[in-house]
Amino acid sequence: MDRFTSLAVVLRRHAGAQAMRGGAMVEFALVLPLLLLIVFGVVGFSVALLDKVVMTNATREAARQGTTFRGVNLRPSLADVQKVATDFCTANLIDFGTRSGCTATVTPDPATLVSGNQLTVKVQHTFTFLGLVGFINPFGSADGVVLQASTVMRAE
């Protein structure tokens, strides 16, 4: 009898371990969506923050281009300064393949800028989070979030 009792105990322990393993799978299945939302949210906000830094650098580069004095009547044109900002954005933004780029506005026209006056460069970019996983979008909108950066610099 003692031998059969110990076999029954071993079988019960094995069945209990199988049930515990199934319970862990259920718990993992319940926690996984929340875990993925947190991970994708951190990635999304990190990339958006990086894009904001890139846009700020683009406005600085464009403002520097527009305010630098190169001699008599040799200031860059409005289109030249806008091109510096948009080219910088195009080369450095992380946009997950959407190629939305950015738009730059410059006031006043750098060609007419007088030494000592200020030049303002503003850049806008619509950041859309990973198009592949629209159902896990921490920003809430499929259209994306408009990021803006601005730099004011005094002309030399």
N, CA, C and O atoms as a GROMACS GRO file, in nm:
protein
  624
    1MET      N    1   0.081  -0.120   0.000
    1MET     CA    2   0.000   0.000   0.000
    1MET      C    3   0.085   0.126   0.000
    1MET      O    4   0.052   0.227  -0.061
    2ASP      N    5   0.194   0.116   0.069
    2ASP     CA    6   0.280   0.233   0.079
    2ASP      C    7   0.334   0.273  -0.058
    2ASP      O    8   0.351   0.391  -0.087
    3ARG      N    9   0.361   0.176  -0.139
    3ARG     CA   10   0.413   0.202  -0.272
    3ARG      C   11   0.310   0.272  -0.359
    3ARG      O   12   0.345   0.364  -0.432
    4PHE      N   13   0.184   0.233  -0.352
    4PHE     CA   14   0.078   0.294  -0.432
    4PHE      C   15   0.045   0.435  -0.382
    4PHE      O   16   0.010   0.522  -0.462
    5THR      N   17   0.056   0.457  -0.255
    5THR     CA   18   0.030   0.589  -0.198
    5THR      C   19   0.134   0.689  -0.248
    5THR      O   20   0.100   0.801  -0.285
    6SER      N   21   0.261   0.649  -0.250
    6SER     CA   22   0.365   0.740  -0.296
    6SER      C   23   0.350   0.768  -0.446
    6SER      O   24   0.380   0.879  -0.490
    7LEU      N   25   0.304   0.671  -0.526
    7LEU     CA   26   0.281   0.694  -0.668
    7LEU      C   27   0.167   0.792  -0.689
    7LEU      O   28   0.174   0.876  -0.779
    8ALA      N   29   0.064   0.784  -0.609
    8ALA     CA   30  -0.050   0.876  -0.618
    8ALA      C   31  -0.007   1.018  -0.584
    8ALA      O   32  -0.050   1.114  -0.648
    9VAL      N   33   0.078   1.031  -0.484
    9VAL     CA   34   0.128   1.164  -0.445
    9VAL      C   35   0.211   1.225  -0.557
    9VAL      O   36   0.198   1.344  -0.586
   10VAL      N   37   0.295   1.144  -0.620
   10VAL     CA   38   0.378   1.193  -0.730
   10VAL      C   39   0.291   1.237  -0.846
   10VAL      O   40   0.316   1.342  -0.906
   11LEU      N   41   0.190   1.160  -0.880
   11LEU     CA   42   0.100   1.195  -0.991
   11LEU      C   43   0.023   1.324  -0.960
   11LEU      O   44   0.004   1.408  -1.048
   12ARG      N   45  -0.022   1.341  -0.836
   12ARG     CA   46  -0.094   1.463  -0.798
   12ARG      C   47  -0.002   1.586  -0.808
   12ARG      O   48  -0.045   1.691  -0.855
   13ARG      N   49   0.121   1.573  -0.765
   13ARG     CA   50   0.216   1.685  -0.774
   13ARG      C   51   0.241   1.722  -0.920
   13ARG      O   52   0.248   1.841  -0.954
   14HIS      N   53   0.255   1.622  -1.006
   14HIS     CA   54   0.278   1.648  -1.148
   14HIS      C   55   0.156   1.718  -1.210
   14HIS      O   56   0.173   1.810  -1.289
   15ALA      N   57   0.037   1.677  -1.174
   15ALA     CA   58  -0.085   1.741  -1.225
   15ALA      C   59  -0.094   1.885  -1.175
   15ALA      O   60  -0.139   1.973  -1.248
   16GLY      N   61  -0.054   1.909  -1.052
   16GLY     CA   62  -0.056   2.045  -0.996
   16GLY      C   63   0.043   2.135  -1.067
   16GLY      O   64   0.014   2.253  -1.089
   17ALA      N   65   0.158   2.083  -1.105
   17ALA     CA   66   0.258   2.162  -1.177
   17ALA      C   67   0.207   2.199  -1.315
   17ALA      O   68   0.231   2.310  -1.363
   18GLN      N   69   0.136   2.107  -1.381
   18GLN     CA   70   0.078   2.136  -1.513
   18GLN      C   71  -0.026   2.246  -1.501
   18GLN      O   72  -0.032   2.334  -1.587
   19ALA      N   73  -0.106   2.244  -1.400
   19ALA     CA   74  -0.209   2.347  -1.380
   19ALA      C   75  -0.145   2.483  -1.354
   19ALA      O   76  -0.196   2.585  -1.401
   20MET      N   77  -0.035   2.485  -1.281
   20MET     CA   78   0.034   2.610  -1.253
   20MET      C   79   0.093   2.668  -1.381
   20MET      O   80   0.090   2.790  -1.401
   21ARG      N   81   0.145   2.583  -1.467
   21ARG     CA   82   0.202   2.629  -1.592
   21ARG      C   83   0.094   2.692  -1.680
   21ARG      O   84   0.120   2.794  -1.744
   22GLY      N   85  -0.024   2.639  -1.684
   22GLY     CA   86  -0.135   2.696  -1.759
   22GLY      C   87  -0.179   2.829  -1.701
   22GLY      O   88  -0.217   2.919  -1.774
   23GLY      N   89  -0.173   2.841  -1.570
   23GLY     CA   90  -0.209   2.967  -1.505
   23GLY      C   91  -0.112   3.078  -1.539
   23GLY      O   92  -0.152   3.193  -1.555
   24ALA      N   93   0.014   3.044  -1.549
   24ALA     CA   94   0.114   3.144  -1.587
   24ALA      C   95   0.090   3.193  -1.729
   24ALA      O   96   0.110   3.311  -1.758
   25MET      N   97   0.048   3.103  -1.819
   25MET     CA   98   0.018   3.143  -1.957
   25MET      C   99  -0.099   3.240  -1.961
   25MET      O  100  -0.097   3.338  -2.036
   26VAL      N  101  -0.200   3.215  -1.882
   26VAL     CA  102  -0.317   3.304  -1.878
   26VAL      C  103  -0.278   3.440  -1.823
   26VAL      O  104  -0.319   3.543  -1.876
   27GLU      N  105  -0.199   3.442  -1.717
   27GLU     CA  106  -0.154   3.570  -1.661
   27GLU      C  107  -0.070   3.647  -1.761
   27GLU      O  108  -0.085   3.769  -1.773
   28PHE      N  109   0.017   3.578  -1.833
   28PHE     CA  110   0.100   3.644  -1.934
   28PHE      C  111   0.012   3.701  -2.046
   28PHE      O  112   0.037   3.812  -2.093
   29ALA      N  113  -0.088   3.627  -2.088
   29ALA     CA  114  -0.178   3.674  -2.193
   29ALA      C  115  -0.256   3.797  -2.148
   29ALA      O  116  -0.287   3.883  -2.230
   30LEU      N  117  -0.287   3.808  -2.021
   30LEU     CA  118  -0.358   3.924  -1.969
   30LEU      C  119  -0.268   4.046  -1.956
   30LEU      O  120  -0.314   4.159  -1.975
   31VAL      N  121  -0.142   4.026  -1.922
   31VAL     CA  122  -0.048   4.136  -1.898
   31VAL      C  123   0.019   4.183  -2.028
   31VAL      O  124   0.061   4.299  -2.036
   32LEU      N  125   0.030   4.096  -2.128
   32LEU     CA  126   0.103   4.128  -2.251
   32LEU      C  127   0.053   4.255  -2.322
   32LEU      O  128   0.136   4.337  -2.360
   33PRO      N  129  -0.077   4.278  -2.342
   33PRO     CA  130  -0.121   4.401  -2.409
   33PRO      C  131  -0.077   4.528  -2.336
   33PRO      O  132  -0.035   4.625  -2.399
   34LEU      N  133  -0.086   4.528  -2.206
   34LEU     CA  134  -0.042   4.643  -2.128
   34LEU      C  135   0.108   4.663  -2.140
   34LEU      O  136   0.155   4.776  -2.153
   35LEU      N  137   0.184   4.556  -2.136
   35LEU     CA  138   0.328   4.562  -2.151
   35LEU      C  139   0.366   4.618  -2.288
   35LEU      O  140   0.454   4.703  -2.298
   36LEU      N  141   0.300   4.569  -2.393
   36LEU     CA  142   0.327   4.619  -2.529
   36LEU      C  143   0.291   4.767  -2.542
   36LEU      O  144   0.364   4.843  -2.606
   37LEU      N  145   0.180   4.808  -2.482
   37LEU     CA  146   0.141   4.949  -2.487
   37LEU      C  147   0.246   5.037  -2.421
   37LEU      O  148   0.278   5.144  -2.472
   38ILE      N  149   0.299   4.993  -2.309
   38ILE     CA  150   0.402   5.070  -2.239
   38ILE      C  151   0.530   5.076  -2.322
   38ILE      O  152   0.590   5.182  -2.336
   39VAL      N  153   0.573   4.963  -2.377
   39VAL     CA  154   0.696   4.959  -2.457
   39VAL      C  155   0.683   5.046  -2.581
   39VAL      O  156   0.771   5.127  -2.610
   40PHE      N  157   0.573   5.030  -2.657
   40PHE     CA  158   0.554   5.111  -2.776
   40PHE      C  159   0.535   5.258  -2.741
   40PHE      O  160   0.575   5.345  -2.818
   41GLY      N  161   0.475   5.286  -2.628
   41GLY     CA  162   0.461   5.425  -2.584
   41GLY      C  163   0.596   5.489  -2.555
   41GLY      O  164   0.620   5.604  -2.594
   42VAL      N  165   0.683   5.416  -2.488
   42VAL     CA  166   0.817   5.469  -2.459
   42VAL      C  167   0.894   5.492  -2.589
   42VAL      O  168   0.959   5.594  -2.605
   43VAL      N  169   0.885   5.397  -2.680
   43VAL     CA  170   0.954   5.412  -2.809
   43VAL      C  171   0.897   5.531  -2.885
   43VAL      O  172   0.972   5.611  -2.941
   44GLY      N  173   0.766   5.544  -2.888
   44GLY     CA  174   0.701   5.653  -2.960
   44GLY      C  175   0.738   5.790  -2.906
   44GLY      O  176   0.773   5.881  -2.982
   45PHE      N  177   0.732   5.805  -2.775
   45PHE     CA  178   0.768   5.934  -2.714
   45PHE      C  179   0.917   5.964  -2.731
   45PHE      O  180   0.955   6.080  -2.747
   46SER      N  181   1.000   5.861  -2.727
   46SER     CA  182   1.144   5.883  -2.746
   46SER      C  183   1.174   5.932  -2.887
   46SER      O  184   1.253   6.024  -2.906
   47VAL      N  185   1.110   5.872  -2.986
   47VAL     CA  186   1.133   5.914  -3.124
   47VAL      C  187   1.075   6.054  -3.147
   47VAL      O  188   1.135   6.134  -3.218
   48ALA      N  189   0.959   6.083  -3.087
   48ALA     CA  190   0.902   6.217  -3.100
   48ALA      C  191   0.994   6.322  -3.036
   48ALA      O  192   1.012   6.430  -3.091
   49LEU      N  193   1.052   6.290  -2.924
   49LEU     CA  194   1.145   6.382  -2.859
   49LEU      C  195   1.270   6.401  -2.944
   49LEU      O  196   1.320   6.512  -2.956
   50LEU      N  197   1.321   6.294  -3.003
   50LEU     CA  198   1.436   6.304  -3.092
   50LEU      C  199   1.402   6.392  -3.213
   50LEU      O  200   1.484   6.475  -3.253
   51ASP      N  201   1.283   6.374  -3.270
   51ASP     CA  202   1.242   6.458  -3.384
   51ASP      C  203   1.232   6.605  -3.344
   51ASP      O  204   1.266   6.693  -3.423
   52LYS      N  205   1.187   6.631  -3.223
   52LYS     CA  206   1.179   6.769  -3.174
   52LYS      C  207   1.319   6.830  -3.165
   52LYS      O  208   1.338   6.947  -3.200
   53VAL      N  209   1.416   6.754  -3.119
   53VAL     CA  210   1.555   6.802  -3.110
   53VAL      C  211   1.610   6.828  -3.250
   53VAL      O  212   1.678   6.928  -3.272
   54VAL      N  213   1.581   6.739  -3.344
   54VAL     CA  214   1.626   6.757  -3.482
   54VAL      C  215   1.566   6.885  -3.541
   54VAL      O  216   1.635   6.960  -3.609
   55MET      N  217   1.439   6.908  -3.515
   55MET     CA  218   1.374   7.028  -3.566
   55MET      C  219   1.434   7.155  -3.506
   55MET      O  220   1.453   7.254  -3.576
   56THR      N  221   1.465   7.151  -3.378
   56THR     CA  222   1.529   7.266  -3.314
   56THR      C  223   1.665   7.293  -3.377
   56THR      O  224   1.700   7.409  -3.403
   57ASN      N  225   1.741   7.189  -3.403
   57ASN     CA  226   1.870   7.206  -3.470
   57ASN      C  227   1.853   7.258  -3.613
   57ASN      O  228   1.934   7.338  -3.660
   58ALA      N  229   1.748   7.215  -3.681
   58ALA     CA  230   1.722   7.264  -3.816
   58ALA      C  231   1.692   7.414  -3.815
   58ALA      O  232   1.739   7.486  -3.903
   59THR      N  233   1.616   7.460  -3.716
   59THR     CA  234   1.587   7.604  -3.709
   59THR      C  235   1.714   7.682  -3.675
   59THR      O  236   1.734   7.792  -3.726
   60ARG      N  237   1.798   7.628  -3.591
   60ARG     CA  238   1.924   7.696  -3.558
   60ARG      C  239   2.015   7.708  -3.681
   60ARG      O  240   2.073   7.814  -3.708
   61GLU      N  241   2.026   7.598  -3.754
   61GLU     CA  242   2.109   7.600  -3.875
   61GLU      C  243   2.056   7.701  -3.977
   61GLU      O  244   2.132   7.777  -4.036
   62ALA      N  245   1.926   7.702  -3.996
   62ALA     CA  246   1.866   7.794  -4.093
   62ALA      C  247   1.879   7.938  -4.046
   62ALA      O  248   1.909   8.027  -4.127
   63ALA      N  249   1.857   7.963  -3.918
   63ALA     CA  250   1.870   8.100  -3.867
   63ALA      C  251   2.015   8.147  -3.878
   63ALA      O  252   2.040   8.263  -3.911
   64ARG      N  253   2.107   8.061  -3.851
   64ARG     CA  254   2.249   8.099  -3.864
   64ARG      C  255   2.282   8.131  -4.009
   64ARG      O  256   2.354   8.227  -4.037
   65GLN      N  257   2.229   8.051  -4.100
   65GLN     CA  258   2.249   8.076  -4.243
   65GLN      C  259   2.191   8.212  -4.283
   65GLN      O  260   2.252   8.286  -4.360
   66GLY      N  261   2.073   8.243  -4.230
   66GLY     CA  262   2.006   8.367  -4.269
   66GLY      C  263   2.062   8.493  -4.206
   66GLY      O  264   2.043   8.602  -4.260
   67THR      N  265   2.129   8.480  -4.093
   67THR     CA  266   2.178   8.600  -4.024
   67THR      C  267   2.326   8.628  -4.045
   67THR      O  268   2.374   8.734  -4.005
   68THR      N  269   2.397   8.537  -4.106
   68THR     CA  270   2.540   8.557  -4.126
   68THR      C  271   2.564   8.656  -4.239
   68THR      O  272   2.509   8.641  -4.348
   69PHE      N  273   2.644   8.754  -4.212
   69PHE     CA  274   2.677   8.859  -4.311
   69PHE      C  275   2.792   8.811  -4.398
   69PHE      O  276   2.896   8.771  -4.346
   70ARG      N  277   2.773   8.814  -4.529
   70ARG     CA  278   2.876   8.766  -4.621
   70ARG      C  279   2.934   8.876  -4.708
   70ARG      O  280   3.004   8.848  -4.805
   71GLY      N  281   2.906   8.997  -4.676
   71GLY     CA  282   2.954   9.109  -4.757
   71GLY      C  283   2.836   9.195  -4.802
   71GLY      O  284   2.722   9.165  -4.769
   72VAL      N  285   2.864   9.298  -4.873
   72VAL     CA  286   2.761   9.391  -4.918
   72VAL      C  287   2.663   9.321  -5.011
   72VAL      O  288   2.702   9.262  -5.112
   73ASN      N  289   2.533   9.328  -4.975
   73ASN     CA  290   2.424   9.271  -5.055
   73ASN      C  291   2.441   9.121  -5.082
   73ASN      O  292   2.400   9.071  -5.187
   74LEU      N  293   2.499   9.050  -4.990
   74LEU     CA  294   2.519   8.906  -5.009
   74LEU      C  295   2.446   8.822  -4.905
   74LEU      O  296   2.493   8.714  -4.869
   75ARG      N  297   2.333   8.868  -4.858
   75ARG     CA  298   2.254   8.787  -4.766
   75ARG      C  299   2.180   8.678  -4.845
   75ARG      O  300   2.147   8.699  -4.962
   76PRO      N  301   2.154   8.564  -4.784
   76PRO     CA  302   2.084   8.457  -4.855
   76PRO      C  303   1.937   8.494  -4.878
   76PRO      O  304   1.881   8.579  -4.809
   77SER      N  305   1.877   8.429  -4.974
   77SER     CA  306   1.735   8.454  -5.003
   77SER      C  307   1.647   8.376  -4.906
   77SER      O  308   1.695   8.289  -4.834
   78LEU      N  309   1.520   8.408  -4.907
   78LEU     CA  310   1.422   8.338  -4.823
   78LEU      C  311   1.420   8.189  -4.858
   78LEU      O  312   1.417   8.104  -4.768
   79ALA      N  313   1.421   8.158  -4.986
   79ALA     CA  314   1.418   8.018  -5.030
   79ALA      C  315   1.543   7.942  -4.984
   79ALA      O  316   1.534   7.825  -4.949
   80ASP      N  317   1.658   8.008  -4.983
   80ASP     CA  318   1.782   7.943  -4.938
   80ASP      C  319   1.773   7.903  -4.791
   80ASP      O  320   1.812   7.793  -4.753
   81VAL      N  321   1.722   7.994  -4.709
   81VAL     CA  322   1.711   7.967  -4.565
   81VAL      C  323   1.608   7.857  -4.539
   81VAL      O  324   1.632   7.769  -4.456
   82GLN      N  325   1.496   7.861  -4.608
   82GLN     CA  326   1.395   7.756  -4.593
   82GLN      C  327   1.451   7.620  -4.637
   82GLN      O  328   1.422   7.517  -4.576
   83LYS      N  329   1.530   7.621  -4.742
   83LYS     CA  330   1.588   7.496  -4.792
   83LYS      C  331   1.686   7.436  -4.691
   83LYS      O  332   1.692   7.314  -4.676
   84VAL      N  333   1.761   7.520  -4.622
   84VAL     CA  334   1.853   7.470  -4.519
   84VAL      C  335   1.773   7.395  -4.412
   84VAL      O  336   1.812   7.285  -4.372
   85ALA      N  337   1.663   7.454  -4.366
   85ALA     CA  338   1.582   7.391  -4.261
   85ALA      C  339   1.516   7.262  -4.310
   85ALA      O  340   1.521   7.160  -4.241
   86THR      N  341   1.455   7.266  -4.428
   86THR     CA  342   1.386   7.146  -4.477
   86THR      C  343   1.484   7.035  -4.513
   86THR      O  344   1.453   6.917  -4.493
   87ASP      N  345   1.600   7.069  -4.567
   87ASP     CA  346   1.699   6.967  -4.597
   87ASP      C  347   1.752   6.900  -4.470
   87ASP      O  348   1.772   6.779  -4.467
   88PHE      N  349   1.774   6.980  -4.366
   88PHE     CA  350   1.820   6.925  -4.238
   88PHE      C  351   1.716   6.829  -4.182
   88PHE      O  352   1.750   6.721  -4.133
   89CYS      N  353   1.589   6.869  -4.188
   89CYS     CA  354   1.481   6.782  -4.139
   89CYS      C  355   1.472   6.654  -4.221
   89CYS      O  356   1.462   6.544  -4.166
   90THR      N  357   1.476   6.668  -4.352
   90THR     CA  358   1.464   6.551  -4.439
   90THR      C  359   1.577   6.451  -4.412
   90THR      O  360   1.554   6.330  -4.414
   91ALA      N  361   1.696   6.501  -4.387
   91ALA     CA  362   1.810   6.413  -4.365
   91ALA      C  363   1.809   6.346  -4.228
   91ALA      O  364   1.866   6.238  -4.212
   92ASN      N  365   1.746   6.409  -4.127
   92ASN     CA  366   1.763   6.361  -3.989
   92ASN      C  367   1.636   6.319  -3.917
   92ASN      O  368   1.647   6.254  -3.813
   93LEU      N  369   1.519   6.351  -3.965
   93LEU     CA  370   1.396   6.312  -3.895
   93LEU      C  371   1.372   6.162  -3.906
   93LEU      O  372   1.400   6.101  -4.009
   94ILE      N  373   1.319   6.104  -3.800
   94ILE     CA  374   1.275   5.965  -3.802
   94ILE      C  375   1.124   5.970  -3.822
   94ILE      O  376   1.050   6.012  -3.732
   95ASP      N  377   1.079   5.926  -3.939
   95ASP     CA  378   0.936   5.937  -3.968
   95ASP      C  379   0.872   5.804  -4.005
   95ASP      O  380   0.760   5.801  -4.058
   96PHE      N  381   0.941   5.694  -3.980
   96PHE     CA  382   0.889   5.559  -4.003
   96PHE      C  383   0.840   5.540  -4.146
   96PHE      O  384   0.740   5.472  -4.169
   97GLY      N  385   0.910   5.600  -4.241
   97GLY     CA  386   0.879   5.579  -4.382
   97GLY      C  387   0.768   5.665  -4.439
   97GLY      O  388   0.734   5.648  -4.556
   98THR      N  389   0.710   5.756  -4.361
   98THR     CA  390   0.601   5.838  -4.414
   98THR      C  391   0.652   5.950  -4.503
   98THR      O  392   0.577   6.000  -4.588
   99ARG      N  393   0.776   5.990  -4.487
   99ARG     CA  394   0.838   6.097  -4.566
   99ARG      C  395   0.753   6.223  -4.570
   99ARG      O  396   0.738   6.287  -4.674
  100SER      N  397   0.697   6.257  -4.454
  100SER     CA  398   0.613   6.377  -4.447
  100SER      C  399   0.696   6.505  -4.447
  100SER      O  400   0.646   6.611  -4.483
  101GLY      N  401   0.824   6.496  -4.409
  101GLY     CA  402   0.911   6.613  -4.411
  101GLY      C  403   0.864   6.721  -4.315
  101GLY      O  404   0.791   6.693  -4.220
  102CYS      N  405   0.907   6.843  -4.340
  102CYS     CA  406   0.868   6.953  -4.254
  102CYS      C  407   0.851   7.079  -4.339
  102CYS      O  408   0.900   7.086  -4.452
  103THR      N  409   0.782   7.176  -4.283
  103THR     CA  410   0.765   7.305  -4.349
  103THR      C  411   0.834   7.411  -4.266
  103THR      O  412   0.826   7.410  -4.143
  104ALA      N  413   0.902   7.502  -4.333
  104ALA     CA  414   0.976   7.607  -4.265
  104ALA      C  415   0.920   7.743  -4.305
  104ALA      O  416   0.891   7.768  -4.422
  105THR      N  417   0.905   7.831  -4.206
  105THR     CA  418   0.867   7.969  -4.232
  105THR      C  419   0.975   8.060  -4.174
  105THR      O  420   1.025   8.037  -4.064
  106VAL      N  421   1.009   8.163  -4.250
  106VAL     CA  422   1.116   8.255  -4.210
  106VAL      C  423   1.061   8.397  -4.216
  106VAL      O  424   1.006   8.438  -4.318
  107THR      N  425   1.076   8.472  -4.108
  107THR     CA  426   1.034   8.613  -4.105
  107THR      C  427   1.141   8.695  -4.034
  107THR      O  428   1.195   8.648  -3.934
  108PRO      N  429   1.173   8.811  -4.079
  108PRO     CA  430   1.142   8.868  -4.211
  108PRO      C  431   1.230   8.805  -4.318
  108PRO      O  432   1.309   8.716  -4.288
  109ASP      N  433   1.216   8.851  -4.441
  109ASP     CA  434   1.297   8.800  -4.552
  109ASP      C  435   1.444   8.829  -4.524
  109ASP      O  436   1.481   8.945  -4.504
  110PRO      N  437   1.530   8.725  -4.521
  110PRO     CA  438   1.672   8.746  -4.489
  110PRO      C  439   1.744   8.839  -4.587
  110PRO      O  440   1.842   8.903  -4.550
  111ALA      N  441   1.696   8.846  -4.711
  111ALA     CA  442   1.762   8.932  -4.810
  111ALA      C  443   1.750   9.079  -4.774
  111ALA      O  444   1.834   9.160  -4.812
  112THR      N  445   1.645   9.114  -4.699
  112THR     CA  446   1.623   9.253  -4.660
  112THR      C  447   1.661   9.278  -4.515
  112THR      O  448   1.636   9.387  -4.463
  113LEU      N  449   1.719   9.182  -4.449
  113LEU     CA  450   1.751   9.192  -4.307
  113LEU      C  451   1.865   9.293  -4.284
  113LEU      O  452   1.967   9.291  -4.353
  114VAL      N  453   1.845   9.379  -4.187
  114VAL     CA  454   1.944   9.479  -4.150
  114VAL      C  455   2.020   9.429  -4.029
  114VAL      O  456   1.963   9.366  -3.940
  115SER      N  457   2.149   9.457  -4.025
  115SER     CA  458   2.232   9.415  -3.913
  115SER      C  459   2.173   9.464  -3.781
  115SER      O  460   2.139   9.582  -3.767
  116GLY      N  461   2.161   9.373  -3.684
  116GLY     CA  462   2.105   9.407  -3.554
  116GLY      C  463   1.959   9.365  -3.538
  116GLY      O  464   1.911   9.351  -3.426
  117ASN      N  465   1.888   9.344  -3.649
  117ASN     CA  466   1.749   9.299  -3.642
  117ASN      C  467   1.745   9.148  -3.620
  117ASN      O  468   1.846   9.079  -3.634
  118GLN      N  469   1.626   9.098  -3.585
  118GLN     CA  470   1.612   8.956  -3.554
  118GLN      C  471   1.546   8.881  -3.668
  118GLN      O  472   1.457   8.932  -3.736
  119LEU      N  473   1.589   8.758  -3.685
  119LEU     CA  474   1.532   8.667  -3.784
  119LEU      C  475   1.469   8.551  -3.708
  119LEU      O  476   1.531   8.495  -3.618
  120THR      N  477   1.347   8.516  -3.745
  120THR     CA  478   1.277   8.404  -3.681
  120THR      C  479   1.256   8.293  -3.781
  120THR      O  480   1.205   8.315  -3.891
  121VAL      N  481   1.296   8.173  -3.744
  121VAL     CA  482   1.275   8.054  -3.827
  121VAL      C  483   1.189   7.958  -3.748
  121VAL      O  484   1.221   7.922  -3.634
  122LYS      N  485   1.077   7.915  -3.808
  122LYS     CA  486   0.986   7.818  -3.745
  122LYS      C  487   0.974   7.696  -3.836
  122LYS      O  488   0.968   7.708  -3.958
  123VAL      N  489   0.972   7.580  -3.774
  123VAL     CA  490   0.959   7.454  -3.848
  123VAL      C  491   0.844   7.374  -3.787
  123VAL      O  492   0.831   7.367  -3.665
  124GLN      N  493   0.762   7.315  -3.874
  124GLN     CA  494   0.653   7.227  -3.830
  124GLN      C  495   0.668   7.091  -3.897
  124GLN      O  496   0.710   7.081  -4.012
  125HIS      N  497   0.632   6.988  -3.821
  125HIS     CA  498   0.639   6.852  -3.873
  125HIS      C  499   0.527   6.772  -3.807
  125HIS      O  500   0.507   6.781  -3.686
  126THR      N  501   0.455   6.695  -3.887
  126THR     CA  502   0.351   6.608  -3.831
  126THR      C  503   0.413   6.472  -3.803
  126THR      O  504   0.452   6.400  -3.895
  127PHE      N  505   0.420   6.438  -3.675
  127PHE     CA  506   0.480   6.312  -3.633
  127PHE      C  507   0.369   6.207  -3.625
  127PHE      O  508   0.273   6.222  -3.549
  128THR      N  509   0.384   6.102  -3.703
  128THR     CA  510   0.289   5.990  -3.696
  128THR      C  511   0.363   5.870  -3.639
  128THR      O  512   0.474   5.837  -3.681
  129PHE      N  513   0.299   5.806  -3.545
  129PHE     CA  514   0.361   5.692  -3.477
  129PHE      C  515   0.344   5.566  -3.559
  129PHE      O  516   0.235   5.540  -3.610
  130LEU      N  517   0.448   5.489  -3.573
  130LEU     CA  518   0.452   5.359  -3.642
  130LEU      C  519   0.323   5.321  -3.714
  130LEU      O  520   0.228   5.274  -3.650
  131GLY      N  521   0.318   5.339  -3.841
  131GLY     CA  522   0.200   5.306  -3.919
  131GLY      C  523   0.162   5.159  -3.914
  131GLY      O  524   0.047   5.124  -3.937
  132LEU      N  525   0.259   5.072  -3.883
  132LEU     CA  526   0.233   4.929  -3.878
  132LEU      C  527   0.140   4.891  -3.764
  132LEU      O  528   0.061   4.798  -3.776
  133VAL      N  529   0.151   4.961  -3.654
  133VAL     CA  530   0.073   4.924  -3.536
  133VAL      C  531  -0.016   5.040  -3.494
  133VAL      O  532   0.001   5.097  -3.386
  134GLY      N  533  -0.110   5.076  -3.579
  134GLY     CA  534  -0.200   5.186  -3.549
  134GLY      C  535  -0.288   5.160  -3.428
  134GLY      O  536  -0.335   5.254  -3.364
  135PHE      N  537  -0.310   5.032  -3.397
  135PHE     CA  538  -0.394   5.001  -3.281
  135PHE      C  539  -0.322   5.025  -3.150
  135PHE      O  540  -0.385   5.031  -3.045
  136ILE      N  541  -0.190   5.037  -3.153
  136ILE     CA  542  -0.113   5.069  -3.033
  136ILE      C  543  -0.051   5.206  -3.055
  136ILE      O  544   0.070   5.217  -3.074
  137ASN      N  545  -0.132   5.309  -3.052
  137ASN     CA  546  -0.085   5.445  -3.077
  137ASN      C  547  -0.095   5.526  -2.949
  137ASN      O  548  -0.206   5.562  -2.909
  138PRO      N  549   0.016   5.557  -2.884
  138PRO     CA  550   0.011   5.630  -2.757
  138PRO      C  551  -0.034   5.775  -2.774
  138PRO      O  552  -0.067   5.841  -2.676
  139PHE      N  553  -0.034   5.826  -2.898
  139PHE     CA  554  -0.073   5.964  -2.920
  139PHE      C  555  -0.222   5.978  -2.944
  139PHE      O  556  -0.274   6.090  -2.944
  140GLY      N  557  -0.293   5.866  -2.965
  140GLY     CA  558  -0.437   5.869  -2.973
  140GLY      C  559  -0.495   5.907  -3.108
  140GLY      O  560  -0.612   5.881  -3.132
  141SER      N  561  -0.419   5.967  -3.196
  141SER     CA  562  -0.471   6.013  -3.324
  141SER      C  563  -0.395   5.946  -3.438
  141SER      O  564  -0.273   5.939  -3.437
  142ALA      N  565  -0.470   5.899  -3.537
  142ALA     CA  566  -0.406   5.838  -3.654
  142ALA      C  567  -0.341   5.945  -3.741
  142ALA      O  568  -0.251   5.915  -3.820
  143ASP      N  569  -0.387   6.072  -3.728
  143ASP     CA  570  -0.332   6.181  -3.807
  143ASP      C  571  -0.196   6.226  -3.757
  143ASP      O  572  -0.122   6.290  -3.831
  144GLY      N  573  -0.163   6.194  -3.637
  144GLY     CA  574  -0.034   6.231  -3.581
  144GLY      C  575  -0.041   6.355  -3.494
  144GLY      O  576  -0.148   6.411  -3.470
  145VAL      N  577   0.075   6.396  -3.449
  145VAL     CA  578   0.089   6.511  -3.361
  145VAL      C  579   0.178   6.613  -3.432
  145VAL      O  580   0.282   6.578  -3.487
  146VAL      N  581   0.136   6.740  -3.430
  146VAL     CA  582   0.216   6.844  -3.493
  146VAL      C  583   0.322   6.891  -3.395
  146VAL      O  584   0.292   6.942  -3.287
  147LEU      N  585   0.449   6.874  -3.435
  147LEU     CA  586   0.562   6.921  -3.356
  147LEU      C  587   0.610   7.052  -3.415
  147LEU      O  588   0.611   7.069  -3.537
  148GLN      N  589   0.650   7.146  -3.330
  148GLN     CA  590   0.696   7.276  -3.376
  148GLN      C  591   0.825   7.313  -3.305
  148GLN      O  592   0.847   7.278  -3.189
  149ALA      N  593   0.910   7.385  -3.377
  149ALA     CA  594   1.032   7.439  -3.318
  149ALA      C  595   1.055   7.578  -3.377
  149ALA      O  596   1.018   7.606  -3.491
  150SER      N  597   1.116   7.664  -3.298
  150SER     CA  598   1.138   7.801  -3.342
  150SER      C  599   1.270   7.852  -3.287
  150SER      O  600   1.310   7.819  -3.175
  151THR      N  601   1.339   7.934  -3.368
  151THR     CA  602   1.463   7.998  -3.325
  151THR      C  603   1.461   8.143  -3.369
  151THR      O  604   1.425   8.174  -3.483
  152VAL      N  605   1.501   8.232  -3.277
  152VAL     CA  606   1.516   8.373  -3.309
  152VAL      C  607   1.664   8.407  -3.294
  152VAL      O  608   1.725   8.379  -3.191
  153MET      N  609   1.720   8.469  -3.400
  153MET     CA  610   1.862   8.502  -3.397
  153MET      C  611   1.882   8.644  -3.451
  153MET      O  612   1.815   8.686  -3.545
  154ARG      N  613   1.974   8.714  -3.390
  154ARG     CA  614   2.005   8.852  -3.431
  154ARG      C  615   2.102   8.850  -3.549
  154ARG      O  616   2.200   8.774  -3.550
  155ALA      N  617   2.075   8.934  -3.648
  155ALA     CA  618   2.160   8.942  -3.767
  155ALA      C  619   2.293   9.010  -3.734
  155ALA      O  620   2.299   9.103  -3.654
  156GLU      N  621   2.398   8.962  -3.796
  156GLU     CA  622   2.531   9.020  -3.777
  156GLU      C  623   2.548   9.142  -3.865
  156GLU      O  624   2.654   9.205  -3.863
   0.00000   0.00000   0.00000
